[in-house]
Amino acid sequence: MSTTLPQPVELPLFERPEIHARRWFLLGIMSLSLVLVVMAVSGLNVAIPSIQPALGATSTDLQWIIDSYAIVFAGLLLSAGAIGDRFGRKRALQGGLILFGVGSLVGTFADSVAMVVVARAVMGIGAAFVMPATLSIISAVFPPHERGKAIAIWAGFAGAGGALGPLVVGFLLTDWWVFPSYWWGAAFLFNVVTVAIVLVAVSIWSPRSKDDESTPLDPVGAVLSIIGFAALLFAIIEGPVKGWTSLVVLGSAALAAIALGGFVAWELRSPTPMLPMSFFRNPGFSIGSGVITFGFFVMFGFFFLVTQFLQFVRDYSPLDAGVATLPLAAALIAVSPRSAAIAARVGATNVMSVGFGFVAAGFVVMSTVEASTSYLVIALSLVLLGIGMGITVAPATGSIMAAVPLNKAGVGSAVNDTTREVGGALGIAVLGSIANSAYRSEVDPAVLAGLPAEASVAAGESIGAAIQIAAGLPVEVGGALATSARDAFTTAFSSSLLSSAIVAIVIGSIVFVVGRRTEAESSFLRTDDEMPRDA
């Protein structure tokens, strides 16, 4: 009579000595991969003044160069996270890095707006696989008692990447010994080189990790989520350009509502859902998702506008503009790792509420800045913003990841990343619209009346166009136009910041009130011993 021997149980990654020994090194590799894709969102903003004349890009062209990345990225995140869980997160990370590098290579030598948009879209596909894979691998290699701190560090770099992007691209666009200052392709070439280095490190040292339950893919849910999120971001981006009541925007919004409604309905009845809707019944998951959405709503809108303010109003070079934002990144990186311990002591929702208070204070201080204001005031506002984001985003990310089992870490990470991208795109669209509307109403009509018709329209729509037109005019006329445009944009910038401060206060208050009711039953401090193990 034959005896069937029991199959050995495979140890989870965080219990394997060889993985445990290099877990912090792996966190560094994952954080570098993360920063690379986050920098691609904000960094190219600095290159816009160089891209616009080089390619003859219109304001709509420039918006699509920036946002084609975000649309594809956000649309694919859930599907990419699920694919990584099913077939291996290391493979997803490697494939994503390769696609990101290929897109960057195309962008490096692009000679038309269309080629740059395509390049950015390919980069977005790659980024959709990279970002959830990094967080899910971190969750798998760190033991439960260190996981919160590791995720907080990851979240800190996710936020700091938004501030580091303008610095790196600003440095690359400075006239130094390798690249001339006008060659914006350097912003893409940097990605190619960095991807090559990171890809080698991932291939050698990153462990294989996937869903040990081999959950089947959910193709219907994937298609619905891709259509829904892509249509949603399209409507958000085109709303300020075509008008929120235009047929294109309303049609796209309707398609998004139908597709995302269908996605929710399908996930509720699917035996193997890509994103189990039951996750949202967990207060940590739902509150964390909301905090990430609105946190990046105000921050990405801020990054979009502050780059223009520093370069066009204060006449900073691209490098100077990048260096000027360093206090935000430094504060965020310094505070984020400590946020997990603070949240464990006083409660995550309390910490996040206070964080939104710091963010609001930073916006109020920045709203007082003018062309002649001391940089110390700018630095103070950036430090306040960095502290606020550090103690808001990191606990929110930790609460999302604590609410999902490890075998669904890729999907949990994808939700975190999707809310980040949707919130960021919405922030750029809404706060950008507020700034554009205020700018148009504040530019001196008498100054515009003295310009040729085409120049008058362009200068009245964009401060970048106004400064460029002013440079080609006689000194007296050009000076009057530049001064009017700078004053108008300063007012518009201040209006947007005050709007952001109001949003931060409202969201912080809601998080505090809701959190007080649900903190006792939330999963913020849930241990991973209760969760299914992950290979």
CORHUBEL-V791842 format. One record per pair of residues at least 4 apart in sequence whose ideal C-beta (glycine too) atoms are under 6 Angstrom apart, sorted by the first residue. I is the first residue (numbers start at 1). J is the second residue. D is the distance in whole Angstrom. If there is no record, write none. Layout:
I&J&D, I&J&D
//
This chain:
10&535&6, 11&15&5, 11&16&5, 12&533&5, 12&534&6, 13&19&5, 13&140&5, 13&141&5, 13&207&6, 14&141&6, 14&142&6, 14&143&4, 19&141&5, 19&207&5, 22&26&6, 23&141&5, 23&142&6, 26&141&6, 27&150&6, 29&201&5, 30&134&4, 30&137&6, 30&138&5, 31&157&4, 32&198&6, 33&130&6, 33&134&5, 33&198&5, 34&134&5, 34&157&6, 34&158&6, 35&39&6, 35&157&5, 35&161&4, 36&194&6, 37&127&4, 37&130&5, 37&131&6, 38&158&6, 38&161&3, 38&162&6, 39&43&5, 39&161&5, 39&164&6, 39&165&4, 42&162&5, 42&165&4, 42&303&5, 43&165&3, 43&166&6, 43&169&4, 45&307&5, 46&166&5, 46&169&4, 46&170&5, 46&307&6, 46&318&5, 47&51&5, 47&169&6, 47&184&4, 47&187&5, 48&62&6, 50&182&6, 50&184&4, 51&55&6, 51&184&5, 52&57&5, 55&113&5, 57&61&4, 57&62&5, 57&113&5, 59&462&6, 60&241&6, 61&113&5, 63&67&6, 64&68&5, 64&117&5, 65&116&5, 65&117&6, 67&71&6, 67&237&5, 68&117&5, 68&120&5, 68&121&5, 69&73&6, 69&120&4, 69&123&6, 69&124&4, 70&74&6, 70&421&6, 70&425&5, 71&230&6, 71&233&5, 72&121&5, 72&124&3, 72&125&6, 73&124&4, 73&127&5, 73&128&5, 73&421&6, 74&229&5, 74&233&6, 74&418&6, 74&421&4, 74&422&6, 75&226&5, 75&229&5, 75&230&4, 76&80&5, 76&128&4, 77&128&5, 77&414&4, 77&417&5, 77&418&5, 78&225&5, 78&414&5, 79&222&4, 80&128&4, 80&129&4, 81&132&4, 81&410&4, 81&411&5, 81&413&6, 81&414&3, 82&274&5, 82&411&6, 83&87&6, 84&89&4, 84&92&3, 84&133&5, 84&410&4, 85&211&4, 85&410&4, 86&211&6, 86&217&6, 87&91&6, 88&208&6, 88&210&5, 89&133&4, 89&136&5, 89&137&5, 89&209&5, 90&206&5, 90&208&5, 92&129&5, 92&133&5, 93&130&6, 93&133&4, 93&202&6, 95&129&6, 96&126&4, 96&129&3, 96&130&4, 97&195&5, 97&199&5, 99&125&5, 99&126&3, 100&123&5, 100&126&3, 100&127&6, 100&195&6, 101&192&5, 101&195&4, 103&119&5, 103&122&3, 103&123&4, 104&188&5, 104&191&4, 104&192&5, 105&192&5, 106&119&4, 107&116&6, 107&119&3, 107&188&4, 108&185&5, 108&188&4, 108&189&5, 110&115&4, 110&116&5, 110&119&6, 127&131&6, 131&417&5, 132&136&6, 132&410&5, 132&413&4, 132&414&4, 132&417&6, 135&154&6, 135&413&4, 136&409&4, 136&410&4, 136&413&5, 137&209&6, 138&150&5, 138&154&6, 139&401&6, 139&409&5, 140&209&4, 140&534&5, 142&146&5, 142&147&4, 142&150&4, 144&527&5, 144&528&4, 146&150&6, 148&340&4, 148&398&5, 149&340&5, 151&397&6, 151&398&5, 151&401&6, 152&336&5, 152&337&5, 152&339&5, 152&340&4, 152&394&4, 153&337&5, 155&336&6, 155&393&5, 155&394&4, 155&397&4, 156&332&6, 156&333&5, 156&336&3, 159&332&5, 159&389&5, 159&393&5, 160&164&6, 160&329&4, 160&332&5, 160&333&5, 162&303&5, 163&325&5, 163&328&5, 163&329&4, 164&329&6, 166&170&6, 166&307&6, 166&321&6, 166&322&4, 166&325&6, 167&322&3, 169&187&5, 170&318&4, 170&319&4, 170&321&6, 170&322&3, 171&319&5, 172&186&4, 172&187&6, 172&190&6, 173&181&6, 173&318&4, 174&181&6, 174&319&4, 175&181&4, 179&183&5, 179&186&4, 191&195&6, 195&199&6, 201&205&6, 202&206&5, 211&215&5, 211&407&4, 212&407&6, 212&534&6, 212&535&4, 213&407&5, 215&272&6, 216&272&5, 218&222&6, 218&273&6, 218&274&4, 220&266&6, 221&266&6, 221&267&6, 221&274&4, 224&228&6, 224&259&5, 224&262&5, 224&263&4, 225&263&5, 226&230&6, 227&231&6, 227&259&4, 228&256&5, 228&259&3, 228&260&4, 228&263&6, 231&252&5, 231&255&4, 231&256&4, 232&256&4, 233&425&5, 234&238&6, 234&252&5, 235&249&5, 235&252&4, 235&253&4, 236&425&5, 236&426&5, 236&429&5, 237&429&6, 238&242&5, 238&249&5, 239&244&5, 239&249&5, 239&429&6, 240&429&5, 240&433&4, 242&246&4, 242&248&6, 242&249&6, 244&249&6, 247&251&6, 256&260&6, 257&261&6, 262&266&6, 266&270&6, 267&273&4, 267&275&6, 267&277&5, 268&277&5, 275&411&6, 279&285&5, 280&285&6, 280&286&5, 282&403&4, 282&523&5, 283&287&5, 283&518&4, 283&522&4, 284&288&6, 284&399&4, 284&402&6, 284&403&4, 284&522&5, 284&523&4, 284&524&5, 285&400&6, 285&403&4, 288&396&4, 288&399&4, 288&400&4, 289&419&5, 291&295&6, 291&352&5, 291&396&4, 292&396&5, 292&419&4, 292&420&5, 293&419&4, 293&423&4, 294&507&4, 295&392&5, 295&393&5, 296&300&5, 296&420&5, 296&423&4, 296&424&4, 297&423&4, 297&426&5, 297&427&4, 298&427&6, 298&500&4, 298&503&6, 298&504&6, 300&424&3, 300&427&5, 300&428&5, 301&427&3, 301&428&5, 301&431&3, 302&306&6, 304&428&5, 304&432&6, 305&435&6, 305&493&6, 305&496&6, 307&321&6, 308&312&5, 309&313&5, 309&493&5, 310&314&5, 310&316&4, 310&321&4, 310&324&6, 311&316&5, 311&321&5, 312&463&5, 312&467&5, 313&371&5, 313&486&5, 313&489&6, 313&490&6, 314&371&6, 316&320&4, 316&321&4, 326&330&6, 327&379&5, 327&382&4, 327&383&5, 328&382&4, 328&385&5, 328&386&4, 331&335&6, 331&383&5, 331&386&3, 331&387&5, 332&336&6, 332&386&4, 332&389&5, 332&390&5, 335&387&5, 335&390&3, 335&391&6, 336&390&4, 336&394&4, 339&343&6, 339&391&5, 339&394&4, 339&395&5, 342&351&5, 343&348&4, 343&351&5, 343&395&4, 346&350&5, 347&519&5, 348&395&4, 348&399&6, 348&524&4, 349&511&5, 349&515&2, 349&519&6, 351&391&5, 351&395&5, 352&392&5, 352&395&6, 352&511&5, 353&508&5, 353&511&5, 353&512&4, 355&388&5, 355&391&4, 355&392&3, 356&504&5, 356&507&6, 356&508&3, 357&508&6, 358&384&5, 358&387&5, 358&388&3, 359&385&6, 359&388&4, 359&504&4, 360&501&4, 360&504&4, 360&505&5, 361&384&5, 362&381&5, 362&384&3, 362&385&4, 363&497&4, 363&500&5, 363&501&4, 364&501&5, 365&380&6, 365&381&4, 366&381&4, 366&497&5, 367&494&4, 367&497&4, 367&498&5, 369&373&4, 369&377&6, 369&378&6, 370&490&6, 373&377&5, 388&392&6, 389&393&5, 397&416&5, 399&524&5, 400&412&6, 400&416&5, 401&412&5, 402&523&5, 402&526&5, 403&523&5, 404&408&5, 404&412&4, 405&531&4, 405&532&5, 406&531&5, 406&534&4, 407&532&5, 407&534&5, 408&412&6, 414&418&6, 419&423&6, 426&430&6, 427&431&6, 428&432&5, 431&496&5, 434&496&5, 434&499&6, 435&492&4, 435&496&5, 438&442&6, 438&491&6, 438&492&4, 438&495&5, 439&488&5, 439&489&5, 439&492&4, 440&460&6, 442&488&4, 442&491&5, 443&460&5, 443&484&6, 443&488&4, 444&484&4, 447&480&5, 447&481&5, 447&484&5, 448&456&4, 448&460&5, 451&455&4, 451&456&4, 455&459&6, 455&469&5, 458&465&4, 459&465&6, 459&466&4, 459&469&5, 463&485&5, 463&489&4, 466&481&6, 466&485&4, 467&482&6, 470&478&4, 470&481&4, 470&482&4, 473&477&5, 473&478&4, 475&479&6, 489&493&6, 510&514&6, 511&515&6, 515&519&5, 518&522&5
//
